[in-house]
């Protein structure tokens, strides 16, 4: 499941790390605003795009977006789950775990601070809300009702 179209995926992969972090934060803020308005399509679109962005591998960077990846994975997974797309919710978590545990594009697992915590949080849903609250200043984690139909879009 991808949220960014191939053209944007390629365009954003070339951005420097700090610019990708700024863009990630901007999309997550927009997801927050959509959440406050109950616009779940917007939450999914913006947080999904932030998730895809955090999964991108930059050019030989030691630093990766592990915390950002984990935060956006939590939100995307939770929204998909609440939209009754349980398989999609699990795919997001598995994709995040694969990325976090991929040594080919980053420093060794032991050398990446916090990656163990990110993996543990993704595997233990009871820790996700607290982890999310520790890093993002959202007053609540409001999610879609379970009676909504799942919707996936690509941000252009």
Secondary structure, 3 states (H helix, E strand, C coil): CCCECHHHHHHHHCCCHHHHHHHHHHHHHHHHHHHHHCCHHHHHHHHHHHHHHHHCCCCCCCCCCHHHHHHHHHHHHHHHHHCCCHHHHHHHHHHHHHHHCCCCCCCCHHHCCCHHHHHHHHHCHHHHHHHHHHHCCCCCCCCCCCCCCCCCCCEC
